[in-house]
Amino acid sequence: MGGFGSWRRVSTPVIVGVALALGASASAQEPKPGGVLRVGLQGDFTTMDPHMSTSAEDRDLYYQLYSPLVGLDANLKIVPELAEAWEQPDPLTYVFRLRKGVKFHDGTDLTAEVVKWNFERMLNPATGSIRRSELGNVKSVDVLNPLTVRINLKEPDAVLLATLSDRAGMMVSRAAVEKHGKDFARNPVGTGPFQFVEWAKDDHLTVRRFPGYWKSGLPYLDEIVYKPIPDHSVKLTALRTGTLDLIDDLPPKDVTPLKGNAKLRVIETPGLGYRRIELNHTRPPFNLKALRQAVAWAINREAIHRAVFFGAGAPAQGPIPPRSWAYEPLPGYGTTPDLAKVKEKLAEGGQPNGFRFVLNVVNTPVAQKQAEIIQDNLKRAGIDMEIALLEVGAFDEKRRALQFDGAEGRWSGRVDPDGNMFAHLITGGANNWGKYANPRLDDLLRRARSAAQPGERKRLYAEALRIIIDDVPIVFLHHDAWTKAWDTRVQGYVEIPDGRMRFERVWLGR
Amino acid sequence: MLGYLLRRAGAMVPVIAVVSVVVFSLIHLTPGDPVNIMLREEADPATAATLRRQLGLDRPLPLQYAAWLGRAVQGELGRSIRTNQPVTDAIRQRVPVTLSLAAAALLVALAIGLPAGILAAVRRNSVVDVAATLVAISGVSLPSFWLAILLILVFSVTLGWLPPLGWVSPGRDLGAWVRSLVLPAVTLGVAIAAVVMRMTRASLLEVLELDYVRTARAKGLAERRIVLGHALRNALIPVVTVIGLQAGALLGGAVITETIFALPGVGRLLVDAIFQRDFPIVQGVVLVLALNFLIVNLLVDLTYAWLDPRIRYH
C-alpha cells in the first residue's frame, strides 16, 4: 500500500484476466449474455443509499448499483475501480486519478467535483451518515483537475484504501441526491453494472443491466431479482425446485445435505469476522485477568467448530482470521481446553473452586447452541455459567449499560486488520463494550494504524496479538464462513473473502 | 339506520385513541433503542446522537406522542426509522397481500367448513359426523408451520403444481396470483374451517330442535328445503360472529404463514418493526389494524339484521 510518489496502476484487462481464470474452474465456456438471476436472501435490504447503510448485508446489493473508488481482488488486495490509479506523495495525502468517461445511471458524469461532493456529504454531520466515523481521519478533499482529487488526512491512515473499497468509497449521483433528497434511499443512482428498477419491500428488489457501464461488455446478466425469504427451509426448497438460482447465508446444519446434490454447488468462504464473548472489565469476576484466562482456556473451540458450524470456517484464537496477511499462530489458549491450566488460573484468581457468571446471549439458534457448549465446557472446569437468552433490543440495552458479566457477540469483519481490533480494544473504543483499557495495546494499535509499510504493520500487529491472547480482553471463539449455494447453471462467480456478492461477471449457462 | 352507523363510527374514535396511547407506551417501555438496534456493532456515539436528533427521538415522550398524533389526524403517519419509507406507503403496499390472503383463507374455510358442518348436523352421529369431527379436530390441532412445509413438499417439490413461495400481484398476472395464494390460503383456511364446521354443526342442531322446524316438517316440506331454506339461515348467526372474529384476526396478518411463504403482508411488516423498534411503523400499522377490526365488527353486526329481519338497529 505504500510506495510514495509512484502511481499504482493495474489496467482493466489484467483484472478481467484474473477474474476469468478464477471463473474458469467452474466452466471453460464463453460467457453467455442475457437472462435473469434470482437470488434468495435471508432478510431484506434496509436502504439503497450506501452512505446511510447500517446493515452489512446491504452491500450484497451495493456492488451491483455502485462502484467503489477502489476494489478488492480474491486475495483481498486493493485494485483500481473508479480510481484507475493513486499515489501517496506523503503520509497525510492521497491523490486519486479517476477513470475517464464513467457515467452514472442518470447520464451525469463522474468527476472530481462529484467525488469531493460525495466525501463532503458523508462528512457533514447533518447527513447523519455512519460513514463519517469511518472517514474520521479525512480533513478535506481538493479537486486538482476534473479527474483528479486529493484527500488530505489529519493523521497517517493505513486503513483508508480498505475503507474506500466498501461503502465509504461508493460514489452516488449528486444530481439524483439533489433531486430526491431523503428519498434517494429508494431511488438510487450509481455507476455500477446494474441500475435500479423497483423495490417492493419484503417481496423483491429488481435491478437491470446498465448499458452505459464503464467496463465495456459487462455485465452479462439482463436482470437480477433479489427475494428476501426469512425461512431457511423454504429458501432451500426454492433453490431445489428452481424457483431461485442462488441463495445466501445458509445455516451450517443445512450445508452438508446439499453437498451431495449434483445440481447444486455449495461454497464456503472463510469469513473475515469472529464470534466472541465480551467481558465486563469494570466489575468482578472479569476485572481479574486470571479468571478471564480461566474461561478462555476452558472452552473447546474445536467442539464448537464441529457441532455448531459443522466444520465450516475456523476456530478463533484472536481477532485476525487465518486468511489475513496479519495472521499468525500464537502461543496461548488453543482450540481444545487445557483443564490443568484452568485450575492453575482459578487458584491464581483466588477462586480455586470455580466461580459463577451470567452470559447474555441473543436468542438465535446458532448463538444458543454455541452458548450451551460453552456452558458444558466450563462446568467441567468448575465454572458455573448461566445463560441469559435475550431479545436483541434488551441484549443491546444491557450491554450499553454495562449490565453484564459476559456477552456473546459477533463482528462481521473488515478487510484491514485494524477494523477487527481498533474500535473493539482501544480504551474508550466505540465497540469496546466491556471497557477494557490497556495503554500498551492502545499505543501498538495506534502505531499500526498509521504505519506506512506493511512489514512494519505486521510486526506491530504481531506484538498486539500477543497481548490480546495473553490478557484476554475478549474471548475469541470462531471465524464463521460465508456460505452460499447455487444452481450449477450460475457461472463466473468470483468469490471475494468479504463474502459480499458481486454479479458483474456472472452469467447463466444452459 | 343511518343514526346507528354514525353512532358506531363515533364510538370508534375513543377506542382508536386508547389503542394508540397504549401501543405508544408499550413500545417505548420495551427495552431497546431503535438507533442502537439499527447501528448495532457500528455505533459510534456521535453518529447515534445525530440520528436520534434527526429522528426526533431525543425529545420527551409526551411531545413525541403529541407530534405523532398531530400528523396522524391529518393522515400523515411519518416515515420508517429503518428504511425512511413513508409509513402510509409501507402499509398501502402490504394491504393487498393481506386482503387477498385473508379473503382466500376465508373462502377455503367456508368452502370446507359450511358443507361439512351442515352434513355433520343433518347426519348426526353417523359415520359422516364422526369423520367430519375428526377432520375438524386435526385441522385445529395442526401447527401452521408444519402444515405449510408439508404442503410445499407435496405440491411444489414432489408434484411441481404450485410455487413454494412468493407473491404476484393480480394486476401483473391473474393466474399466477391465484396460484401463489393456494398453499398459504389452505394453510390458514384449514384451521378456520374446523372452527366454522364445529360452530355450524352445533348451531344447526340447536335450530333443528325448534318448533318452527317441527311445523315445517309437519307441513310436509322436503328435508333439504327445511335445512337449507329455513334452519340454516337462523343457525348462521353465531357462525357469522366466529367468521367476523377470524377475519379481523386475518387482517392483522398471519405472521407465520406470511413468513414461511415469503409473502410481504401486514403481519411481517409489524413483527419486523417491533423487533427493530421502528416506532412509526408499529404505531401506524396498529392504528390501521384497530380500525380494520372495528369495521369488520360493524359489518358483522349489520349481517345479523340481514340474516334475521327481526333484528333492528336503532
Interface residues (C-beta under 8 A of the other chain):
Chain A: T46 T47 M52 T54 P125 A126 G128 S129 I130 R132 S133 K182 D183 A185 R186 A200 K201 D202 D203 H204 K227 P228 I229 P230 D231 S233 V234 T237 A238 R240 T241 T243 E391 V392 G393 A394 D396 E397 K398 R400 G409 R410 W411 S412 A423 A430 N431
Chain B: T30 P31 G32 D33 N36 I37 M38 L39 R40 E41 E42 A43 D44 P45 A46 T47 T50 L51 Q54 R79 R82 T83 N84 Q85 A90 Q93 I149 I152 L153 S156 V157 G160 P163 P164 L165 G166 W167 T259 I260 F261 A262 L263 P264 R268 L269 D272 F275 R277
